[in-house]
Amino acid sequence: MTAIDHGRCPMQCIIPPYMTDHMVEHGDEETRRRSLELIAESSNVRGQREVRASIPQVSTRALTIGRKQISIFDAQGQRSTTSRVRRKTESDPDTGDAAVDDIYRGLDAAYECFLQHYQRRSFDDRGMLIDATVNYGQNFGNAFWDGEKLVFGNGNGKQFNRFSGARDIIAHEYTHGVIQHSAKLVYQGQSGALNESLADVFGILIKHFSDGITVSESDPENDDSKWLIGVGILMPSVSGRALRSMLRPGTAYQDPVLGVDPQPDHMSGYKKTDADKGGVHINSGIPNRAFALTARAIGGKAWERPGEIWYQAMLQLKSDAQFVDFANATERYAGEKFGFNSKEYGAVAAAWSQVGVKLSRQLAGTRSLGSAVGADADFDAIIQRVAEQLGKKLVEVVAAELRRDGALLLREGDAASKPVISKKKVAAKKQSPAEPVPTQKRKTKKRTAKKNS
Ligand SMILES: [Zn+2]
């Protein structure tokens, strides 16, 4: 049997530790006891997860390749994630146990959305087995990804309903599995908040995908009902609508026992804290809002273009990525895929600006433009300056013009002393007598021409 540190939850739990702490301080006797039970349990599961992540090749799951394989196991009220009581796979009819059947459908929706729209097969993109444990513990008020499977309690009976009832929560935990096998975002500080935010983003997208929900900029500004995480898991006695609001972070709940939703909606409210792994469930409100704003501005099915931009940007992240790195990645992908004058690009750039994340403009578009002209980073920077003033198409024309004029061959001496190529200089160069072209540069030019053919 494996015990978990649920209270401080070093795993990727849906209920953050500050909420449990508040319940201990302000709950009634039973709530305090159940919350303290969670905190008192301790284990080395976090270590186990890290070991698993570092040696995925020894996991039988990681080695499994191919078709969709979802299995739901029943812990039968035990606090064990290793139960082998299998209740349902794809070939079985519904069991009549809502926890089992809902989790199965939720995982199926998550798998299909990732496959159909982002061409990703299971967590690892190789068809890794998808296992979930339900009916975990007695009055267990949390749900989590343990590094290998999803685990769901049925709520503490006081503040939380069973977690398997919320499809976005199921998809949130599924996405933690995807992140573990892709960006591997460190679960601390801003990279941890990105980890949490991406889990919310794909959690809500998969809910939209399975329920056919579309979004629009004309949706009432103060109506965030399409953007709430965990609707239905709060008991009626709780004063709140959900765990989080992606569109209006900080407004989801205000309750004597749970406390007040602490999420900021702008970088000006960024919380520097040692708690909650540096605020991973708190500051995630900032990128959450950026996504909701982007999806509303693009309009329609949020799991399509907005989801694609977020997914592809995630694949480019390093494990210690900060908000600005992710913002740049989304902007770059949107520009390259849809055009730097497109609605999609404009929506992404405006959304990050609205939440106070400043984009590094010099990065936008440089990679594909650079490869398109076979140039190096210095030339990319020149192209980028032009790109900021003009659109991508015009830039390509200018790039072709520069190549024809041999402007690429201006790269002499060290980079710092190099002049910026202006239209004026290009014109002047046209008029100047022909200069000898160094041999090495001839080669570069030749290679470039070949590449583009
Ligand atoms: Zn999470």
Boltz pocket constraint, residues with backbone or C-beta under 6 A from the ligand:
constraints:
  - pocket:
      binder: B
      contacts: [[A, 12], [A, 13], [A, 14], [A, 172], [A, 176], [A, 195], [A, 196], [A, 199]]
      max_distance: 6.0
